[in-house]
């Protein structure tokens, strides 16, 4: 025990001397200087302990941040995949009702309704009505032997042969009331 205390004392003396705290040629330091050094070391140790505690808190907070950010990204990716599947299923299920709605637009045209009236009644844009009717005319072409539906369909002829291509009344066309 005496040897251990001796070595500790020697270590402190040499440590203080190498740190520049030796006084003069004797190599001894005054008691007040040694007391000041111990107080400084104690204050520094307390500051270092506080810094270490704070660094551990920062590390814990950053760990939580990265863990929760990763978890949130994983949840979003999973939800996005589920939403894409639900949307794909809905699109597949909507094919038949959409086809029937297009057939209803074609039926309205077949009943003599002009395109602009079909657009107004259905809430579709006039361009959408034209597209639906053109697609139905295009799909009807192979069924009648490849002859096509005739020039009156391509020009947008109405039920009595009157032109309704642009949706506005053409000169000479009777406007139904």
TAGIBEL-V863123 format. One record per helix or strand of 2 or more residues. SS is the DSSP state (helix for helix, strand for strand). FROM is the first residue (numbers start at 1). TO is the last residue. If there is no record, write none. Layout:
ss->(SS:SS)
from->(FROM:FROM)
to->(TO:TO)
This chain:
ss->(helix:helix:helix:helix:helix)
from->(2:31:115:126:151)
to->(18:110:122:144:154)
